[in-house]
């Protein structure tokens, strides 16, 4: 018995079909190669489609010629694919189809889109059809028929979808890199249009599944690219990077928050490596902090990422001694115009402890059930018990003030800085200060800013009194001492030059006549003097503090002075006198010399006109005399009383094991110090804490202070 006699009719038909299809393999492969390399692309594609249809039709005719059979043990589509395109060779088919897909995209784009995305011609155009001026509509129709034949009759649906998805990703990547080269930052509007073109192209050849698979990778690739440069986008280039930030937000929304955790981790890592360094100034860190708040609020509307990154910066800023002074200066000077726009929105300031475990559902604005369809859940990375309403309501001003950890500390520091600016005629701007104070009232309670309100009213009333007391050549600022901070510079009542003392006496007498026997007590260490100096035909006009004007006025008595003589004349230490003389040397008005045979340095008026011209506009910062002068220990200890409530709560609730050493409180008090005053020493802090121990408000054991249970 032969082998053919042992086979069933169905098996014999399968063998016959296999041999028939295998005989067509060379023909099909030759046509594939010809279609991708021949100059006449359209005719080759049509001929390839015809060959594929003929092979499939031949298989159907062989099946029909076999007569009626019970059932076929095979699928003709699978048999054709396996015979001509074995699994290992299908990758080669995908490789051959690739240039045809790219050429079809270029042709379809020119026919149905007229122009490239956003009107820009792509730098790499794979369309040989366009160069050869072949009818484009005819090409797109022929290629569409080829894909339909391969998908429906040759079982190439999965391979075509995979290849199509890969080409969509490649095209999108090339467009994106071109856009980055042309405009640096990618706009979300442009990205939407580009993806829309890809979607329409895939739909034109019935490849919607390929588009759905590819668009996810496009968004993820875009997210990965932008996360790689997120530090520059947030801290360096913002607000110029506004478009890229908006694009990243859009991509993350479309990709189900893909890369959210990596975004936070990357930002924190780069912040610690590039920003939070000893060599970076506090002002630059505050600039980065503000940019972080603004950019991440735009990127993540829930503000979870913003608070995570900002908390890292905030904790570092608390370790710097100049943070509080820099923040108040940053808010009221450096960024006052930008922050003024944001402060018009009413948003109450709350302590960090007050924000814990706040239930958003019971806030008044959330009791309106008409907006239930707009409710959005918090992201999965939010901290338990975190109030979303308060978290999302924080802006740059709130976040900067939160570094203090206490509203009282911010108001105290603002009050000190306001007093310094109002008492300095060179920078006094009552109108701006009044407008800014009105904006602060939107964030703080009126009682918290009452002292500042009185200070501004004092300045306003003083200006009216100046008009009434016009006979004196000075302008005074009459203050209500109970509401103003204590001026440390008045501890050394250095007499002013005789003409100024006479003018002050005239002002006082006239004031007493106008105000009904009221008297004035002058604070000679506060204020400025308008000085006009002319040497050898060069005239210099400056506004300088009283203590420096007093030194310069002495040179009208004689031309050469030593630091010891200045010290005896003004009643200050030799070191302070020397520092004041050196200040005028930096101004170019004094010169320092050592005469032959002399044992001490001497200072005299300069005769160098070019030097005066070069330094005419310069004004070095005044030094802090409290760093070199002895302070009144009792006064400093008394000034620490204002922090007693904070100290008691800190030791009881925040200190480790409920106890704290004097060194730790000394570091904290140093942070609270005014920019114009030297902070308390460790001896002052120890004296203050021991006083509380004697009063029974603290207990002292083994060098640590605790709050007794009866006082908690």
Secondary structure, 3 states (H helix, E strand, C coil): CCHHHHCCHHHHHHHHHHHHHHCCHHHHHHHHHHHHHCCCHHHHHHHHHHHHHHHHHHHHHHHHHCCCCCCCCCCHHHHHHHHHCCHHHHHHHHHHHHHHHHHHHHHHHHHHHCCCHHHCCCCCCCCHHHHHCCCHHHHHHHHHHHHHHHHHCCCCHHHHHHHHHHHHHHHHHHHHHHHHHHHCCCCHHHHHHHHHHHHHHHHHCCCHHHHHHHHHHHHHHHHHHHHHCHHHHHHHCCCCCHHHHHHHHHHHHHCCCCCHHHHHHHHHHHHHHHHCCCCCCHHHHHHHHHHHHHHHHHHCCCCHHHHHHHHHHHHHHCCCCCHHHHHHHHHHHHCHHHHHHHHCCCCCCCCCHHHCCCCHHHCHHHCCHHHHHHCCCCCCCCCCCCCHHHHHHCCHHHHHHHCCCCHHHHHHHHHHHHHHHHCCCCCCCHHHHHHHHHHHCCCCCHHHHHHHHHHHHHHHHHHHHHHHCCCCCCCCCCCCCCCCCCCHHHHCCCCCCHHHHHHHHHHHHHHHHHCCCCCCCCCCCCCEEEEEEEECCEEEEEEEEHHHHHHHHHHHCCCEEEHHHHHHHHCCCHHHHHHHHHHHHHHCCEEEECCCCCCCCEEEECCCHHHHHHCCCCCCCCCCHHHCCCCCHHHHHHHHHHHHHHHHHHHHHHCHHHEECHHHHHHHHHHCCCCCCCCCCHHHHHHHHHHHHHCCCCEEECCEEECCHHHC
